[in-house]
């Protein structure tokens, strides 16, 4: 589980460094949550495959489902000067 956490933080750091969004949009979070709720590995809002809490995992755009039900999304942030 600690390996999963560390790799997640590296992805977040990488996304921030190169200007990608870290947090998923609310619509994407909702779609991910609905898919997780149908999954047999989701028990009490925790993924039994990776050990992550569902709410934490679905909120990060840089994360993906361990069984590839949904994937990570890299979108550039829009910077208005």
DSSP file (Angstrom, degrees, kcal/mol; ACC not computed):
  #  RESIDUE AA STRUCTURE BP1 BP2  ACC     N-H-->O    O-->H-N    N-H-->O    O-->H-N    TCO  KAPPA ALPHA  PHI   PSI    X-CA   Y-CA   Z-CA
    1    1 A X     >        0   0    0      0, 0.0     4,-2.0     0, 0.0     5,-0.1   0.000 360.0 360.0 360.0 -35.7    0.0    0.0    0.0
    2    2 A X  H  >  +     0   0    0      1,-0.2     4,-2.5     2,-0.2     5,-0.2   0.865 360.0  54.8 -65.7 -34.2    2.9    2.4    0.7
    3    3 A X  H  > S+     0   0    0      2,-0.2     4,-2.5     1,-0.2     5,-0.2   0.906 106.7  50.8 -63.4 -41.4    4.2    1.8   -2.8
    4    4 A X  H  > S+     0   0    0      1,-0.2     4,-1.9     2,-0.2    -2,-0.2   0.910 111.3  48.3 -61.9 -43.0    0.8    2.8   -4.3
    5    5 A X  H  X S+     0   0    0     -4,-2.0     4,-2.2     2,-0.2    -2,-0.2   0.921 112.1  48.3 -63.9 -44.8    0.8    6.0   -2.2
    6    6 A X  H  X S+     0   0    0     -4,-2.5     4,-2.1     1,-0.2    -2,-0.2   0.919 111.7  48.6 -64.8 -44.1    4.3    6.9   -3.3
    7    7 A X  H  X S+     0   0    0     -4,-2.5     4,-2.1     1,-0.2    -1,-0.2   0.866 110.2  53.3 -65.7 -33.8    3.6    6.3   -7.0
    8    8 A X  H  X S+     0   0    0     -4,-1.9     4,-2.2    -5,-0.2    -1,-0.2   0.922 109.2  48.0 -63.9 -43.6    0.5    8.4   -6.7
    9    9 A X  H  X S+     0   0    0     -4,-2.2     4,-2.5     2,-0.2    -2,-0.2   0.855 109.2  53.2 -67.5 -34.3    2.4   11.3   -5.2
   10   10 A X  H  X S+     0   0    0     -4,-2.1     4,-2.6     2,-0.2    -1,-0.2   0.908 109.2  49.5 -65.3 -41.4    5.1   11.0   -7.9
   11   11 A X  H  X S+     0   0    0     -4,-2.1     4,-2.5     2,-0.2    -2,-0.2   0.905 111.7  48.8 -63.4 -40.7    2.3   11.2  -10.6
   12   12 A X  H  X S+     0   0    0     -4,-2.2     4,-2.5     2,-0.2     5,-0.2   0.929 112.2  48.3 -63.8 -45.3    0.8   14.3   -8.8
   13   13 A X  H  X S+     0   0    0     -4,-2.5     4,-2.4     1,-0.2    -2,-0.2   0.919 112.3  49.1 -60.9 -44.4    4.3   15.9   -8.6
   14   14 A X  H  X S+     0   0    0     -4,-2.6     4,-1.9     2,-0.2    -2,-0.2   0.914 111.1  49.7 -61.9 -44.5    4.9   15.2  -12.3
   15   15 A X  H  <>S+     0   0    0     -4,-2.5     5,-3.1     1,-0.2     4,-0.4   0.925 112.8  46.4 -62.4 -45.0    1.5   16.6  -13.4
   16   16 A X  H ><5S+     0   0    0     -4,-2.5     3,-0.9     1,-0.2    -1,-0.2   0.902 110.7  53.6 -63.6 -40.5    2.1   19.8  -11.4
   17   17 A X  H 3<5S+     0   0    0     -4,-2.4    -1,-0.2     1,-0.2    -2,-0.2   0.874 114.9  39.3 -63.0 -38.8    5.6   20.2  -12.7
   18   18 A X  T 3<5S-     0   0    0     -4,-1.9    -1,-0.2    -5,-0.2    -2,-0.2   0.257 119.1-103.2-101.1  12.1    4.5   20.0  -16.3
   19   19 A X  T < 5S+     0   0    0     -3,-0.9    58,-2.7    -4,-0.4     2,-0.2   0.716  70.4 141.9  82.1  22.4    1.3   22.0  -16.0
   20   20 A X  B   < -A   76   0A   0     -5,-3.1    -1,-0.2    56,-0.2    56,-0.2  -0.628  58.3 -97.2 -93.3 156.3   -1.3   19.2  -16.0
   21   21 A X        -     0   0    0     54,-2.9    54,-0.3    -2,-0.2    52,-0.1  -0.468  29.9-169.4 -68.2 140.4   -4.5   19.2  -13.9
   22   22 A X        +     0   0    0     -2,-0.2    39,-2.8    39,-0.1    40,-0.8   0.813  67.7  62.4 -97.4 -41.9   -4.1   17.2  -10.7
   23   23 A X  B    S-B   60   0B   0     37,-0.3    37,-0.3    38,-0.2     2,-0.1  -0.679  82.5-125.3 -91.2 139.9   -7.8   17.1   -9.6
   24   24 A X        -     0   0    0     35,-2.6    -2,-0.1    -2,-0.3    -1,-0.0  -0.476  32.2-100.5 -77.4 151.0  -10.4   15.5  -11.7
   25   25 A X     >  -     0   0    0     -2,-0.1     4,-2.5     1,-0.1     3,-0.2  -0.333  34.1-110.4 -65.5 153.6  -13.5   17.5  -12.7
   26   26 A X  H  > S+     0   0    0      1,-0.2     4,-2.2     2,-0.2     5,-0.2   0.848 118.8  53.4 -57.0 -35.5  -16.7   16.8  -10.7
   27   27 A X  H  > S+     0   0    0      2,-0.2     4,-2.2     1,-0.2    -1,-0.2   0.912 110.3  47.0 -66.2 -41.0  -18.4   15.0  -13.6
   28   28 A X  H  > S+     0   0    0     -3,-0.2     4,-2.6     2,-0.2    -2,-0.2   0.900 111.0  51.9 -66.8 -41.2  -15.4   12.7  -14.0
   29   29 A X  H  X S+     0   0    0     -4,-2.5     4,-2.6     1,-0.2    -2,-0.2   0.913 110.1  49.3 -60.8 -42.5  -15.3   12.0  -10.3
   30   30 A X  H  X S+     0   0    0     -4,-2.2     4,-2.3     2,-0.2    -2,-0.2   0.912 111.4  48.4 -64.1 -43.2  -19.0   11.1  -10.3
   31   31 A X  H  X S+     0   0    0     -4,-2.2     4,-1.8     2,-0.2    -2,-0.2   0.906 113.1  48.2 -64.0 -41.7  -18.6    8.8  -13.3
   32   32 A X  H  X S+     0   0    0     -4,-2.6     4,-2.4     2,-0.2    -2,-0.2   0.921 110.8  50.9 -63.8 -44.2  -15.6    7.1  -11.7
   33   33 A X  H  X S+     0   0    0     -4,-2.6     4,-2.3     1,-0.2    -2,-0.2   0.911 108.2  52.1 -61.6 -43.1  -17.5    6.7   -8.4
   34   34 A X  H  X S+     0   0    0     -4,-2.3     4,-0.8     1,-0.2    -1,-0.2   0.886 111.0  47.7 -62.0 -38.7  -20.4    5.1  -10.1
   35   35 A X  H >< S+     0   0    0     -4,-1.8     3,-0.6     1,-0.2     4,-0.5   0.896 110.8  51.6 -68.0 -39.6  -18.2    2.6  -11.8
   36   36 A X  H >< S+     0   0    0     -4,-2.4     3,-1.3     1,-0.2     6,-0.3   0.884 102.8  58.7 -64.7 -38.1  -16.4    1.8   -8.6
   37   37 A X  H 3< S+     0   0    0     -4,-2.3    -1,-0.2     1,-0.3    -2,-0.2   0.779 106.0  49.7 -63.3 -25.8  -19.7    1.2   -6.8
   38   38 A X  T << S+     0   0    0     -4,-0.8    -1,-0.3    -3,-0.6     2,-0.2   0.557  91.0 102.2 -86.5  -9.6  -20.5   -1.6   -9.3
   39   39 A X    X   -     0   0    0     -3,-1.3     3,-1.2    -4,-0.5    -3,-0.0  -0.531  69.5-141.1 -81.1 138.5  -17.1   -3.3   -8.9
   40   40 A X  T 3  S+     0   0    0      1,-0.2    -1,-0.1    -2,-0.2    -4,-0.0   0.692 101.7  60.8 -70.8 -16.5  -16.8   -6.4   -6.8
   41   41 A X  T 3  S+     0   0    0     -5,-0.1     7,-2.8     6,-0.0     2,-0.7   0.519  83.4  93.4 -86.4  -5.2  -13.5   -5.2   -5.4
   42   42 A X  E <   +C   47   0C   0     -3,-1.2     2,-0.5    -6,-0.3     5,-0.2  -0.805  50.6 169.5 -92.3 113.2  -15.1   -2.1   -3.9
   43   43 A X  E >   -C   46   0C   0      3,-2.6     3,-0.8    -2,-0.7    -3,-0.0  -0.979  69.5 -19.3-128.7 119.1  -16.0   -2.7   -0.3
   44   44 A X  T 3  S-     0   0    0     -2,-0.5    -1,-0.1     1,-0.2     3,-0.1   0.904 126.8 -52.5  51.5  47.9  -17.2    0.1    2.0
   45   45 A X  T 3  S+     0   0    0      1,-0.2     9,-2.1     8,-0.1    10,-0.4   0.775 116.5 110.4  60.2  31.7  -15.6    2.7   -0.3
   46   46 A X  E <   -CD  43  53C   0     -3,-0.8    -3,-2.6     7,-0.2     2,-0.5  -1.000  67.5-127.6-133.4 137.3  -12.2    1.0   -0.3
   47   47 A X  E  >  -C   42   0C   0      5,-2.8     4,-1.8    -2,-0.4    -5,-0.2  -0.710  11.7-161.6 -83.0 123.0  -10.6   -0.8   -3.3
   48   48 A X  T  4 S+     0   0    0     -7,-2.8    -1,-0.1    -2,-0.5    -6,-0.1   0.670  86.4  60.1 -78.8 -16.3   -9.5   -4.3   -2.3
   49   49 A X  T  4 S+     0   0    0     -8,-0.2    -1,-0.2     1,-0.1    -7,-0.0   0.935 126.8   9.6 -74.6 -48.4   -7.1   -4.5   -5.3
   50   50 A X  T  4 S-     0   0    0      2,-0.1    -2,-0.2   -46,-0.0   -46,-0.2   0.603  94.9-123.7-109.6 -15.5   -4.9   -1.5   -4.5
   51   51 A X     <  +     0   0    0     -4,-1.8    -3,-0.1     1,-0.3     2,-0.1   0.479  61.9 140.2  86.8   2.3   -6.0   -0.7   -0.9
   52   52 A X        -     0   0    0      1,-0.1    -5,-2.8    -6,-0.1     2,-0.4  -0.403  59.9-109.5 -79.1 154.0   -6.9    2.9   -1.8
   53   53 A X  B  >  -D   46   0C   0     -7,-0.2     4,-2.2     1,-0.1     3,-0.3  -0.705  26.6-134.5 -78.0 133.0   -9.8    4.8   -0.5
   54   54 A X  H  > S+     0   0    0     -9,-2.1     4,-2.8    -2,-0.4     5,-0.3   0.893 101.1  54.6 -59.1 -44.2  -12.2    5.4   -3.4
   55   55 A X  H  > S+     0   0    0    -10,-0.4     4,-0.8     1,-0.2    -1,-0.2   0.868 111.2  45.5 -62.2 -36.2  -12.9    9.0   -2.6
   56   56 A X  H  > S+     0   0    0     -3,-0.3     4,-0.6     2,-0.2    -1,-0.2   0.911 115.1  46.8 -71.2 -42.0   -9.2    9.9   -2.7
   57   57 A X  H >< S+     0   0    0     -4,-2.2     3,-0.8     1,-0.2     6,-0.3   0.895 110.7  49.7 -70.8 -40.9   -8.5    7.9   -5.8
   58   58 A X  H 3< S+     0   0    0     -4,-2.8    -1,-0.2     1,-0.2    -2,-0.2   0.747 104.2  60.9 -71.6 -20.9  -11.4    9.2   -7.9
   59   59 A X  H 3< S+     0   0    0     -4,-0.8   -35,-2.6    -5,-0.3     2,-0.6   0.684  90.0  79.0 -81.0 -16.5  -10.6   12.8   -7.1
   60   60 A X  B X<  -B   23   0B   0     -3,-0.8     3,-1.4    -4,-0.6   -37,-0.3  -0.823  63.3-158.8 -96.5 122.9   -7.1   12.7   -8.7
   61   61 A X  T 3  S+     0   0    0    -39,-2.8    12,-3.0    -2,-0.6   -38,-0.2   0.748  91.7  64.3 -66.8 -23.0   -7.0   12.9  -12.5
   62   62 A X  T 3  S+     0   0    0    -40,-0.8    -1,-0.3    10,-0.2     2,-0.2   0.472  90.9  83.8 -81.7  -2.2   -3.5   11.3  -12.4
   63   63 A X    <   -     0   0    0     -3,-1.4     2,-0.3    -6,-0.3    10,-0.2  -0.633  55.8-167.8-101.9 159.1   -4.9    8.0  -11.0
   64   64 A X        -     0   0    0     -2,-0.2     7,-0.2     8,-0.1     2,-0.1  -0.963  33.9 -90.6-140.4 160.0   -6.5    5.0  -12.7
   65   65 A X    >   -     0   0    0      5,-2.4     3,-1.6    -2,-0.3     7,-0.1  -0.433  31.4-130.8 -66.9 138.5   -8.3    1.9  -11.6
   66   66 A X  T 3  S+     0   0    0      1,-0.3    -1,-0.1    -2,-0.1     5,-0.0   0.746 111.2  44.0 -66.8 -21.0   -6.1   -1.1  -10.9
   67   67 A X  T 3  S-     0   0    0      3,-0.1    -1,-0.3     0, 0.0    -2,-0.1   0.193 118.7-112.6-105.9  15.9   -8.3   -3.3  -13.1
   68   68 A X  S <  S+     0   0    0     -3,-1.6     3,-0.1     2,-0.2    -2,-0.1   0.775  72.4 138.5  63.3  32.9   -8.5   -0.6  -15.8
   69   69 A X  S    S+     0   0    0      1,-0.3     2,-0.3   -37,-0.0    -1,-0.1   0.865  82.6   8.7 -70.4 -36.4  -12.3    0.2  -15.4
   70   70 A X  S    S-     0   0    0    -35,-0.0    -5,-2.4   -38,-0.0    -1,-0.3  -0.978  81.5-139.7-141.2 153.7  -11.4    3.9  -15.8
   71   71 A X        -     0   0    0     -2,-0.3    -8,-0.1    -7,-0.2    -7,-0.1  -0.628  24.1 -92.1-114.3 166.3   -8.1    5.5  -16.7
   72   72 A X        -     0   0    0     -2,-0.2     2,-0.4   -10,-0.2   -10,-0.2  -0.411  36.4-146.0 -73.8 155.1   -6.0    8.5  -15.8
   73   73 A X        -     0   0    0    -12,-3.0     2,-0.6   -10,-0.2   -10,-0.1  -0.988   8.6-163.3-128.9 125.8   -6.5   11.8  -17.6
   74   74 A X        +     0   0    0     -2,-0.4     2,-0.4   -54,-0.1   -52,-0.1  -0.927  19.6 166.4-111.3 109.9   -3.8   14.3  -18.4
   75   75 A X        -     0   0    0     -2,-0.6   -54,-2.9   -54,-0.3     2,-0.1  -0.971  35.7-118.4-120.9 136.3   -5.3   17.7  -19.4
   76   76 A X  B     -A   20   0A   0     -2,-0.4   -56,-0.2   -56,-0.2     2,-0.2  -0.465  30.5-117.6 -69.8 143.0   -3.2   20.9  -19.6
   77   77 A X        -     0   0    0    -58,-2.7     2,-0.6    -2,-0.1    -1,-0.1  -0.568  23.4-123.4 -77.3 145.1   -4.3   23.6  -17.2
   78   78 A X        -     0   0    0     -2,-0.2     2,-0.6     2,-0.0    -1,-0.0  -0.814  24.7-160.0 -91.5 123.5   -5.5   26.8  -18.8
   79   79 A X        -     0   0    0     -2,-0.6     2,-0.6     2,-0.0    -2,-0.0  -0.915   2.5-163.2-108.1 121.4   -3.4   29.8  -17.7
   80   80 A X              0   0    0     -2,-0.6    -2,-0.0     1,-0.1     0, 0.0  -0.902 360.0 360.0-104.7 123.9   -5.0   33.2  -18.1
   81   81 A X              0   0    0     -2,-0.6    -1,-0.1     0, 0.0    -2,-0.0   0.422 360.0 360.0-101.5 360.0   -2.5   36.1  -17.8
